[in-house]
Amino acid sequence: MKRHEPPRVLVTKLGLDGHDRGSRLVAAFLRDAGMEVIYTNPWQEIAAVVQLALQEDVDVIGISSLATDHLLVPKLTRALSEAGLGHVRVVVGGIVPDEDERMLLEAGVSRVFHPGSSRDEIIMEVDGLARHARREGSDDRNGDSDGG
């Protein structure tokens, strides 16, 4: 992926939570901000998300959770790492209790957005994470593990 291309973001929902209004809204404003957004239907399995992330060469995966499906995200971050996609940043948005947020951050999630997070805050954070993921992924593909 070339650095001048717009960030590529996969917006999806894991598990059985079908409430997708929030994820549709976020996908729309990321797209309006100039990002390339790949949006999936709800009820995705981890393996399908990893495969799509690989096929679409995404920089960031946004997971929407209004129930407890965010508890599946540590399995996703492990699966991404195992697939050679450890540079892809994962963010979670929705209803996430404080203790679960700590667990998600420890599992490699880059950011948790809560209800009330502003559109501009989400856009700026996702854009910054995408740039970082792109640099790290480029370094990994070039065999440069020290970031230089």
Steps between C-alpha positions, in 0.01 A plus 500: 500500500629840409524764770313762296188285463212566739481289816316170456263417783293186554187569709329189632319328785601171656270242652125519535439873555300623202453862605684674220380862504819623671735307275318625189527859624872467576564335163321787325692779669835326455416468131393866489839588654673341200578155635436182306250308711416133467173436685369154583165371610473420872566154645852453366728220613862570593644294214288690248615837638866394484457375143328823394770711669762308304315519168419871535843601639341703780682727743236507773215274608213665684284270711161620620363339816176582676476169687789285621644412161805717570613207717586320173748770396806351680453189285491728195823679593673163550368369168619816322847456647510134400400598144787749474269797550628614838552850358125544438352721771176394670259745658176424682201726535183464700394390845816372668528482881820642654635159603444367148671806352814426701494140379458612137789744520722231655400268212629746242198718424625848413200699618152458648240761406200546727158652432550873466835476321498775241510446127818708473669309784428167332614622157826647634580192708423250223701704249800512736477129575477421129815698428684321779378158382605580146852597608535191717361270230737650245795451735396138560469428127843655438662303781562816703388410850665793675266757341780677311 
